Amino acid sequence: MSTTTLIDVKAPDGQQEGTKSKIARWLKAVGDTVAAHEPIVELETDKVAMEVAAPQAGVITEILMAEGVDVEPGDVLARLGDSHSKPQSAAPTPVDTAVPTPAAAPAPSSRDQ
């Protein structure tokens, strides 16, 4: 039985102290295969936009921060696994797809005439 090693994708250390960053947009999704050094997410600061690359080749198993969220240097943004890793949330949460049956309409009474 083999174990899967997950690699954290972290927000880079800020160039200037006090600069806030936020997730501008994800370039990849859970379940996507990425190459080493391939950009997977864009971060924005008040001065610059930058891409964060995958530290190694693998599959995105988890995205931990949503677009628009403020991040700090060292925050874990996502996790990568090997090509045999199962994504943590690749399939959306099951939704009840049953169509509700409308309640039977009451029969008209003699008063409705």
C-alpha positions in Angstrom: 0.0 0.0 0.0 1.5 3.3 -1.1 1.0 6.6 0.7 0.4 9.8 -1.0 2.5 12.8 -0.2 0.7 16.1 -0.5 2.7 19.3 -1.3 1.5 22.7 -0.1 1.3 25.5 -2.5 2.0 28.6 -0.4 1.7 32.3 -0.9 5.2 33.7 -1.6 7.0 35.9 1.0 6.1 39.5 0.3 8.6 41.7 -1.3 7.6 44.6 0.9 6.4 44.4 4.4 2.8 45.5 4.9 1.7 44.8 1.3 -1.6 42.9 1.3 -2.3 40.3 -1.3 -5.5 38.7 -2.4 -6.4 35.8 -4.7 -7.3 37.4 -8.0 -8.2 34.2 -9.9 -7.4 30.5 -10.0 -5.9 29.4 -13.3 -6.4 25.7 -12.5 -9.1 23.7 -10.7 -9.2 20.7 -8.4 -8.4 17.6 -10.3 -6.2 19.4 -12.9 -2.8 18.0 -13.7 0.0 20.6 -13.5 3.6 20.7 -14.5 6.4 21.9 -12.2 6.6 25.7 -12.2 3.3 26.0 -14.1 1.2 29.0 -12.9 -1.9 27.9 -11.0 -3.2 31.1 -9.3 -2.8 34.8 -9.6 -2.4 37.1 -6.6 -2.8 40.8 -6.6 -1.3 43.4 -4.3 -1.9 47.2 -4.3 1.2 47.5 -6.5 1.5 44.3 -8.6 -0.1 41.1 -9.9 1.9 37.9 -9.7 1.4 34.3 -10.5 2.1 31.5 -8.1 3.5 28.4 -9.7 3.3 24.7 -8.7 6.4 23.7 -6.8 6.4 20.3 -8.6 4.3 18.4 -11.1 1.2 16.8 -9.8 -2.6 17.0 -9.5 -4.4 19.7 -7.6 -6.2 17.8 -4.8 -7.5 20.8 -2.8 -8.0 24.5 -3.2 -8.0 26.1 0.3 -8.5 29.8 -0.5 -11.3 31.3 -2.6 -10.9 34.1 -5.1 -11.1 37.5 -3.5 -9.7 36.3 -0.2 -6.8 38.2 1.4 -3.7 36.1 2.0 -0.5 36.5 3.9 3.0 35.2 3.0 3.2 31.5 3.8 -0.5 30.9 3.7 -1.3 27.5 2.1 -3.4 28.2 -1.0 -3.7 24.7 -2.4 -2.4 21.2 -2.2 -0.8 19.0 -4.9 -0.6 15.2 -4.9 0.8 12.7 -7.4 -1.1 11.6 -10.5 -2.8 8.8 -8.4 -4.1 11.2 -5.8 -7.8 11.6 -5.3 -9.0 15.2 -5.3 -10.5 16.2 -1.9 -13.4 18.0 -3.6 -13.3 17.2 -7.3 -17.0 16.3 -7.3 -19.5 18.9 -6.1 -21.5 18.1 -3.0 -24.4 15.9 -4.1 -27.6 17.9 -4.5 -31.0 16.3 -4.3 -32.1 16.3 -7.9 -35.5 14.9 -7.3 -38.2 17.1 -8.6 -40.7 17.9 -5.8 -44.2 16.8 -6.4 -46.7 19.6 -6.2 -49.3 19.2 -3.5 -52.7 18.2 -4.8 -54.9 21.2 -5.3 -58.0 21.2 -3.1 -61.1 20.3 -4.9 -63.4 23.3 -5.5 -66.1 23.5 -2.9 -69.7 24.5 -3.5 -68.8 27.9 -1.9 -66.4 28.7 -4.7 -69.2 29.0 -7.3 
